[in-house]
């Protein structure tokens, strides 16, 4: 399916690029946040990666899958962005309602808390470790694909 949209975009149908945005935005964001550790910066990285992919689509040689090529762009953009920023520590306070939640609210809150704790744990790791763990365990990416996305050798990855 990617090949069809690649051809359309290369032929001048810029609107067809929206297919790639819809298809790959979530994983791209997941990769970016595992590296830059900040939601807003991750969004910026993903946006920059999509712009680079759009402009570089004609040079995509299709030796690998589009997703692998694009995720490599996301990873490179993330590390480039990480080099540019100064680390800031911002604490947020969240006020909660005083009413008693029902079962669905409790389950949703537990899932949200679990996702928060996983992301907080990943933030404590180095960008490379966080990226590898997110790809392999959370996104269930194969070692070969992980190597293609990150540019690392299989010997470097010891999960």
Backbone torsions as a table, in degrees:
resi	resn	phi	psi	omega
1	UNK	NA	-37.6	-179.3
2	UNK	-58.5	-40.2	-176.3
3	UNK	-59.2	-37.9	179.7
4	UNK	-62.5	-47.1	-178.6
5	UNK	-71.8	-32.6	175.7
6	UNK	-61.4	-46.5	179.5
7	UNK	-60.8	-44.5	-179.7
8	UNK	-61.0	-44.7	-179.3
9	UNK	-65.3	-43.4	179.8
10	UNK	-64.6	-25.9	178.2
11	UNK	-85.9	2.4	174.4
12	UNK	108.7	-0.8	179.7
13	UNK	-88.6	82.7	-176.2
14	UNK	-62.8	-28.7	-179.4
15	UNK	-62.8	-27.2	-179.8
16	UNK	-66.4	-18.2	179.2
17	UNK	-65.5	-20.3	178.7
18	UNK	-59.7	-26.6	175.6
19	UNK	-57.6	-45.0	-178.8
20	UNK	-67.6	-37.7	178.9
21	UNK	-63.6	-48.1	-179.8
22	UNK	-63.6	-38.8	-174.9
23	UNK	-76.3	-38.6	-168.7
24	UNK	-113.1	0.2	-174.7
25	UNK	-64.6	-40.2	-176.1
26	UNK	-66.5	-46.6	179.8
27	UNK	-67.5	-38.5	178.3
28	UNK	-60.9	-43.4	178.4
29	UNK	-63.7	-42.4	179.4
30	UNK	-60.5	-42.8	177.9
31	UNK	-65.5	-46.0	-177.1
32	UNK	-63.5	-43.8	-177.4
33	UNK	-68.7	-28.6	177.9
34	UNK	-68.7	-21.7	-179.9
35	UNK	-97.5	-51.5	-174.9
36	UNK	-85.5	-16.8	172.6
37	UNK	63.2	25.8	-179.9
38	UNK	-148.4	129.4	-175.2
39	UNK	-59.3	-47.5	-176.2
40	UNK	-69.2	-39.2	177.1
41	UNK	-68.0	-36.7	177.6
42	UNK	-63.0	-41.1	177.5
43	UNK	-61.6	-41.4	178.9
44	UNK	-64.8	-42.3	178.5
45	UNK	-60.9	-45.7	-178.8
46	UNK	-62.7	-42.8	178.6
47	UNK	-61.2	-46.0	178.8
48	UNK	-62.4	-38.2	179.9
49	UNK	-65.5	-41.5	177.9
50	UNK	-64.9	-38.5	178.0
51	UNK	-63.7	-45.6	178.2
52	UNK	-62.0	-42.0	179.8
53	UNK	-63.6	-42.2	179.8
54	UNK	-60.8	-47.4	-178.6
55	UNK	-71.9	-25.4	-178.6
56	UNK	-99.0	4.6	-174.5
57	UNK	-61.3	-34.1	-179.8
58	UNK	-67.3	-24.5	179.3
59	UNK	-90.1	-4.0	178.1
60	UNK	-68.0	120.6	-173.0
61	UNK	-92.1	-1.5	176.1
62	UNK	59.8	25.4	172.4
63	UNK	-74.6	-28.3	174.4
64	UNK	-117.5	176.3	178.6
65	UNK	-71.5	152.6	177.7
66	UNK	-58.2	-42.2	-177.3
67	UNK	-59.0	-43.1	179.8
68	UNK	-63.7	-45.3	178.4
69	UNK	-60.8	-46.7	-178.2
70	UNK	-67.2	-42.9	-179.9
71	UNK	-64.5	-30.3	175.1
72	UNK	-64.9	-39.7	176.2
73	UNK	-61.8	-43.6	179.3
74	UNK	-60.7	-46.1	-179.6
75	UNK	-62.3	-45.9	179.4
76	UNK	-63.1	-42.6	177.6
77	UNK	-62.7	-40.0	-179.6
78	UNK	-62.3	-47.8	179.8
79	UNK	-67.6	-36.0	175.9
80	UNK	-63.6	-43.9	179.8
81	UNK	-64.8	-38.4	-179.9
82	UNK	-61.8	-35.6	179.3
83	UNK	-67.9	-28.8	-174.6
84	UNK	-83.0	-22.0	-171.3
85	UNK	-98.6	152.1	170.9
86	UNK	-95.6	139.7	-179.4
87	UNK	-69.0	132.7	176.7
88	UNK	-124.2	142.4	175.6
89	UNK	-111.1	118.1	179.2
90	UNK	-123.8	129.0	177.2
91	UNK	-103.7	133.5	178.5
92	UNK	-110.4	141.6	175.5
93	UNK	-112.5	131.3	-178.4
94	UNK	-116.7	122.6	177.8
95	UNK	-89.9	140.3	-179.9
96	UNK	-113.2	150.8	176.2
97	UNK	-65.7	155.6	-178.5
98	UNK	-92.9	-4.3	179.9
99	UNK	-74.7	156.6	-177.2
100	UNK	-79.8	125.6	-179.1
101	UNK	-77.8	153.4	175.9
102	UNK	-89.1	-178.7	-175.1
103	UNK	-59.6	-41.9	-179.7
104	UNK	-63.7	-39.8	177.5
105	UNK	-63.9	-39.9	-179.6
106	UNK	-65.7	-44.7	178.5
107	UNK	-63.2	-43.0	179.0
108	UNK	-63.1	-41.3	179.2
109	UNK	-66.3	-38.9	178.0
110	UNK	-64.6	-43.0	178.3
111	UNK	-64.1	-41.6	178.4
112	UNK	-64.1	-42.9	179.4
113	UNK	-64.8	-40.5	179.3
114	UNK	-63.2	-45.1	178.4
115	UNK	-63.2	-40.0	178.3
116	UNK	-61.6	-45.8	-178.5
117	UNK	-65.1	-39.3	177.3
118	UNK	-63.2	-45.9	179.9
119	UNK	-65.5	-36.4	176.9
120	UNK	-65.3	-40.6	177.5
121	UNK	-63.7	-41.5	179.2
122	UNK	-66.4	-30.1	178.4
123	UNK	-67.0	-27.2	-179.1
124	UNK	-75.8	-18.6	-179.7
125	UNK	-85.7	165.3	174.4
126	UNK	-66.0	161.4	-179.4
127	UNK	-59.0	-41.2	-179.9
128	UNK	-65.2	-45.0	-179.9
129	UNK	-64.3	-44.2	-179.6
130	UNK	-61.7	-44.5	178.8
131	UNK	-60.5	-48.1	-178.3
132	UNK	-63.1	-44.6	-179.8
133	UNK	-65.8	-42.3	179.9
134	UNK	-62.8	-45.9	-179.6
135	UNK	-64.0	-48.7	-172.6
136	UNK	-74.9	-49.9	-172.7
137	UNK	-90.1	-42.6	-176.2
138	UNK	-84.2	-39.6	-178.1
139	UNK	-96.8	-4.3	178.5
140	UNK	53.3	44.3	178.4
141	UNK	-82.6	141.6	178.8
142	UNK	-70.4	160.5	178.4
143	UNK	-60.5	-41.3	179.9
144	UNK	-61.4	-45.5	179.2
145	UNK	-67.2	-39.2	177.6
146	UNK	-59.0	-42.1	178.1
147	UNK	-64.3	-41.3	179.6
148	UNK	-65.8	-42.7	-178.0
149	UNK	-67.4	-41.6	-174.7
150	UNK	-90.9	-23.7	-175.6
151	UNK	83.9	8.7	-179.6
152	UNK	-87.4	158.9	174.6
153	UNK	-85.1	161.3	179.7
154	UNK	-66.3	-23.3	176.8
155	UNK	-72.5	-28.3	178.6
156	UNK	-68.4	-32.9	-176.3
157	UNK	-91.5	115.9	176.9
158	UNK	-128.5	81.3	-179.2
159	UNK	-87.5	NA	NA
